[in-house]
Amino acid sequence: MYLDPSKPLEARVDDLLSRLTLEEKLALVHADSKFTTAAIPRLGIPRRWLSDGPHGVREDVGPDTWKPAGRTDDFASWMPALIGLSSTFNPALSQAYGDVIGEEALKRDKQIMLGPGVNIMRTPLNGRNFEYWGEDPFLTSRMAVSYIRGVQSHEVAACVKHFAANNQEWERGTINVEMDERALREIYLPAFKAAVQEGDVWAVMGAYNRFRGEHACHNDYLLNKVLKDEWGFKGLVMSDWDGTHDTRQAVMNGLDLEMGTEKPYESFYLAGPFREGLSKGEFPMSILDDKVRRNLRQMIAIGALNGRGPGAINTKAHQETARRVAEEGMVLLKNEGGALPLDDTKIKTVAVIGENAVQLQAYGGGSARIKTFYEITPLEGIVRRAGQRLNVTYSTGYRAEPDPDLVGRAVHAASQADVAIIVGGLNHSKYFDAEASDRKDMKLPYGQDELIQRVVEANPRTIVVLLGGGPMEMGPWLAKVPAVMLAWYPGMEGGNALARVLFGDVNPSGKLPCTFPKKLEDSPAHALGAYPGKNGQEVYAEGLLVGYRWFDTKKVEPLFPFGYGLSYTSFKYSSLKLTEGKDPKGPLAIAQFEIENTGTREGGEVVQLYVNQTQPGLPRPVKELKGFHKVFLKPGEKQQVSIPLERSAFAYYDPDKKGWLAEKGEFTILLGSSSRDIRLEGKFALSQTSLEK
Ligand code: GLC
């Protein structure tokens, strides 16, 4: 009966579980190669393939090594980095992105895609910031839920990671993280909770670090108490690779699938040692059965026992989605004197400068690397877009190994051109945007500050384009250049997307998902000396005050604030109306307002809604993002927008009451084009206090 897709999931799971021998059960809770668990042909259970990563389906490695398998059929689409997807503030686009991941995973016969990562940007230096969604839990939750729905609509399971408090790469495998319960509940858990309760994610990956003294891959509080008991998670918890360290904890603390342990498979904690413990009666069989049940649910739910669809790879639709995400994720940080968009009827020569104009980025960054079918570099995109009409020159300008001649040649090239475009920023080298190491600072490497200043002296019409996965310092040259465009890592269509935005075919609409500090010491984890921790322990001393929560509450001026991003047009917000929700099951309040495109170009705007509580019973940040809405308007077009405010928009976590408290009293609702560009505000009062567990 377990093979009958018309039967209820739980009945099929029970039936199949009842047919498994002990050995077959054990085979389902640990790996039998780098990225697989064993088939059970007798019962029609196929070998189960897991695959990285958040930005596309990774090349095959293994079977027992990280080295590439050397196949020629494991190319995939390389999508923009998640931090760039987050900058679109467009959940529908995130779902389309997840569609690409799911469809390609199906084509490559993968059952579980190991993404999205949803760890909060607590420090600008985290080597993996490019793989996540920035500093805000609400934005991360909305975007990740849509991504997961996209992936899982294709008979593929997503795996939200790394649960929890893996917010740096420094000592990631051993560090013990301590934080207060409100920071955990209000900042670091929300995106995981949303992934489980709204995204119905089938898998969760434990983090490498320890949390309150216990490894996150077998942490009783996180996995049993919070994830499974409180949130009702029915899927499986897998370890990060080699993140399992103890048999009894792995058995008793909620780990359902052990991956990547650096031991022979039979010696995995959930293999031989587990069998021995069972045979000695140290562990009840019901514990193993629950683990197996969770693995079977995932397999049966995605149709793995009934033959799945064909999937598809690198289709035109996938390429189009990649380009749209790249375009909508780019953030225009500065644009003076109409420097952008470029008008290719008024310029003749463009000097493109910088290693990042030609540097390939896909195959880098660690487990998120992709063996991409193709990658349009910034230079290639500009040449394709404008090369027939304009003279496009290229000079390296800077590169990883400094060379004094490069600057001179770039300065000369700029002096001979109408416009200079410097493409700089970071890359996936160690100590930049890469797994297993953190950045050492927020500076641009390889002498770029000097290069930019010399070039803009030679040609005032110098556009700076930055690639990278997190905040970068721009102090030395920002005031001197007329325009700065942040492109993140824009994926295989990145060069085309960049050219279209620079030449105005598309109006940029990205908003920063993270604060860009003026200097590192302004950032909370650094101001308090909390990062990177000492003697193997890190206390998140800043608590709730992560990102703009810190900058706004402590009144520290950022270089660019959370939610900031310019456009080639302008928008006017008006007539805010705050009304009480009528339906007792519906939102508590509705914020309605009008937005108008008052400029000359079509464009997208992300209206952000922040909430402030006038007199909270416990301290709260001065503002918290609790809603956003992206609209695309033609010049002169107006639109009525309404943003519903659920109870969660008003509540905070009360650790004594162990629940979410929405207190009677006054709140201020702020609508802004960024966290510091508030256009409308109004007061709203809750008529009663309520507590939700
Ligand atoms: C890595 C990463 C994780 C990845 C896994 C498999 O160490 O932490 O994100 O999915 O191992 O490559």
Boltz pocket constraint, residues with backbone or C-beta under 6 A from the ligand:
constraints:
  - pocket:
      binder: B
      contacts: [[A, 52], [A, 53], [A, 114], [A, 161], [A, 240], [A, 241], [A, 367]]
      max_distance: 6.0
